[in-house]
Amino acid sequence: MGIMMVILGLLLIIVCICSALLQWNQMRYSKKGLPPGTMGWPVFGETTEFLKQGPDFMKNQRLRYGSFFKSHILGCPTIVSMDAELNRYILMNESKGLVAGYPQSMLDILGTCNIAAVHGPGHRLMRGSLLSLISPAMMNDHLLPKIDDFMRSYLCGWDELETVDIQEKTKHMAFLSSLLQIAETLTKPEVEEYRTEFFKLVVGTLSVPIDLPGTNYRCGVQARNNIDRLLTKLMQERRESGETFTDMLGYLMKEEDNRYLLSDKEIRDQVVTILYSGYETVSTTSMMALKYLHDHPKALEELRKEHLAIRDRKRPDEPLNLDDIKSMKFTRAVIFETSRLATVVNGVLRKTTHELELNGYSIPKGWRIYVYTREINYDTSLYEDPMIFNPWRWMEKNLESKSFFLLFGGGARHCPGKELGISEVSSFIHYFVTKYKWEEKGGEKLMVFPRVSAPKGYHLRVLPY
């Protein structure tokens, strides 16, 4: 009985301490003028609940506090905005003190010069440099031929395998395609070294920035340091060789006739940005497009018809060009509908450079604003039957031009690699649906947050078409 009383007493003390900590943290952020909301624990805030519950956490908070509330996630006090019009205003007004504000873990791992971290002249420099790499001329003359050659080779022989884990295949596809566009001279062992470190880096970007052994954050930082080491070595070897290279790294390092001269650190951050920004969107959209097409035979029939028509007017070995990609109207609709329904990107982050008024509330300097666009994708006032996969909606109503179209961000930070990513997914789909038909063999159950994924893989039996 005495031991039981001691245990109960300890539990009571722990409960009291936890309650006091929660109350103290809530009072820290109870400044007059702030939106309603809860702040969770000191340091950790509500990150655990946010990552575990995902959309349900957001929906519950919205029910309690409305579409504009405060929280503490991913290491910083944050305002969450779930209103379509307000979100557009936030994205369009960087000059009014609403700059990019990604979590500290992302900034530490992706680099302080990456396009999401800088603003003002720095952002214009990095964005201009990136846009010069993916201009229409560069796409048609350099990037698309490499993408086409890679996709043909990568998709070869899948019908000879017992099953294919599309999740793993599309992850490797997205990474390898980008890496070969950046540095086409890498050997297989070098590619494997980059791949190993990059996958650790990706996990670390969405973590609490606590630098302890074994944490995802520590592993991500170490992976970034290793990638920097590999890039520094590669750049030094290229400079010593005196050769001219026509891949992305070659253009970034070019000193003559280059409007956007970058330092070595800026080049490394740009390379990591290119690898990171397209990786998850291209891989997940490719996987989920196949899932939705499998489940909707009419959409698959329409899409396959579009791609077979392209093949009919080309020689068997003739690569896709920019005109071919532009002609894939229904494929583009499938990509948009997949991105909307699967919600690969849940939202974007901004940070206040000074105290400002927003939606009738006073937001302190340095707070993050999470422009949470996920629920906009399922808004019945914007999309008819929003939970149904319907690519034709994009063909009929030109939804891409609407103000609530935020699948690729908005304002000055509208995704510069949008068309490159669409071209990669379109090329993958083109060679997959013209070569193969498929049936599911397991892994149809999917997670939707914090990343869209198939926990046990998404396995297909691939057959010749």
LINBEL-V697249 format. One record per helix or strand. SS is the DSSP state (H for helix, E for strand). FROM is the first residue (numbers start at 1). TO is the last residue. Records with the same first field share a line. If there is no record, write none. Layout:
BEGIN
SS = FROM-TO / FROM-TO
END
This chain:
BEGIN
H = 2-28 / 47-53 / 55-65 / 84-92 / 94-96 / 104-110 / 121-133 / 136-154 / 158-160 / 166-182 / 188-205 / 216-241 / 248-253 / 264-295 / 297-312 / 322-327 / 329-342 / 374-378 / 392-397 / 399-401 / 411-413 / 418-435
E = 37-37 / 41-41 / 45-45 / 68-73 / 76-81 / 98-100 / 164-165 / 347-352 / 356-358 / 361-363 / 368-372 / 436-440 / 447-447 / 453-453 / 459-464
END
